[in-house]
Structures are given as structure tokens and as C-alpha cells.
Amino acid sequence: MPNTIEFPFADDEALPMIPVTLSYANFSVSANALLDSGSTVNLLPYDIGLQLGAIWEKQTVRLPLAGNLARVEARGLFLHIQIGDLEPVRLAFAWVQSSEVPLILGQTNFFREFDIYFRRSQNTIEITRC
């Protein structure tokens, strides 16, 4: 399997988004994820968690969030993420009880597992598995 993958960063895109496949138990969901180096945690919208077969009541680890999401309840959930042809990786997510938030890949622990190079002048995002 390759160690690096590159995605286009279109001129008209304001935010860096990449296609990913999330897996949990026997379910998988494809979605676009926002790469956010300013986000402390990975965020999983409620509806995507449900599509993956996760059960809210069975997730017992409660996570406090800050900022705009301080009032939204979140619970810890481990998922596998597949990015292109890269080896799947297990990541921790704050599964939020709201479907109004984007799927976000943040510092804990996406940016610990991957090196990301934003090459805006070349309209590319390069992702390398650490």
C-alpha cells in the first residue's frame, strides 16, 4: 500500500475537504471530512454515527467540548478511517449529539497519525501516513 496520497484543493473551495471511508463494526460510510488543524479533537456528526450502527446509549465515555459545541453532548467512539489507498487507521472521535456539525479531522488524533501538507499555490493536499 502507498504511504502518501494527494487530493486536489480546488480554487473555489474555502476549506480543505477530503473523501474518507469510516468503518465501525460491520458498517462503513463514505463522507467528506474537513481537515482542521485548529480542532482539538476529531468530530463525528450524530447521523453518521447512527449510519455506522453505533448506539448512543452504549457509548459511556462522555467528552466535554468547548467553544461553539460546549452545550452539545459528546461521547467517545473509536472508528477506522480509510483515506484513498492508505492503510486504514483507528481514530478516536467525539461523537456529538448533533447532525449540524461537519465531520472534522483534528489534532487528537488524526494529525498524530498523518502528516498533512497544504499546497494552496499548487491546489493540492498531500497526506502521508506516519
N, C-alpha and C positions, 0 to 999 in steps of 0.2 A: 504494500500500500504506500502511496506517496506520503510525504511528510509536510508538503506545502500545497496550498490551493489558492487560486486567485479569483476574485469576483470583480465584475465591473462596478464602478461607482459613477453612476450616470450624472451628467451635469445638472439635470433637473431634480435630482434627489437632494433634499436638505439634510437628511440623516443617513448614516451608514447602516443599511439593512442587508442581511444575508439570508438565503434559504437554508433551513435546517430541518432535520427529522428528529423528533423526540420520541423516545420509547419508554414504556412503563408496563411491567407485567407482560401481557401478550398483545398490547396495543401500540400503535405508532401513529403519529400525527405529523404532517408536514406543515411548516409555517415559516413566515419571515420574522427574523429576530433583529432587534435593534442592538448594535454594538455600542455600549455606553460605558466608557472608562470612568465616568463620574459616578456611576451607580455602585453602591457598596455591595449589593447582592444581585443574584440572578432573580428575575421576577417571572412568575408563571401566572397568566390570567386564569381565572376560575374556570371558564368554559373549556379551555384547552386541557386542564387537569381532568375535568369530567370526561372529555373525549378519550383521554388516555386510560379511563377506567379507575382513576383514583377516587377514593371515598373520603370526603371531608372529615367526617366524624372519626375515622380511623387514624388520622394524622394527629398525633398527640403533642408534637413539638411546636409550641407557639413561638412566633418570632415577632418582636416589636419592630415596627418600621418608623421612619421619621419623615419629616417634610410633608409633602402633599398626601402621602399614604399613611400618616400617623393614625388616622381614625379607621383604617381598613385592617381587618383581622388577617393575619398571615400564619401559615403553618409550613413547617419544613417538609420537603419532599425531594427524594433523590430520583433522578431520571438519567437515561443515557441519551446523549446527543450525537448525531451523525452530521458531519459537515462535508458535503461532497463525497470524495473517496477516502477521506481521512479516517483513521481508526476511531471507532466510537469511544466516547469518554463519559464517565459517570460524573454528573454535576449535581450540586446542591441548589435547590430553588426555594425561594419564598413563594409559596402558592397563596396568592391573595384572593380574598373572597370578593372579587370584583372582576368583571369582564371588560371594564372600561380602561384597563391599563394595557400597554403593549407587552409583548414577550421581550424581555430585556436580558441581555448577557452582560454581566458586570464583573466587578473585581473578585468577589467570592462566588464562585471560584473559576469562572471562565478565563479571566485574564491571568490566572495562575497556571492554567493548563495550555494556553496558546499564546504565541507572540503575534501581535497584530500590527501591520504596517498600513497606515492610511496614506496613500499616494494620490492625493487630490489632484495634483497637477497632471498626473497620468491617468486619472479616472479609474484607479484600481484600489482594491483592498486585498492585501495578502495575509493569509492566515497560515501559521506554521505551528505544528504540534510540538510542544516542548519535550 
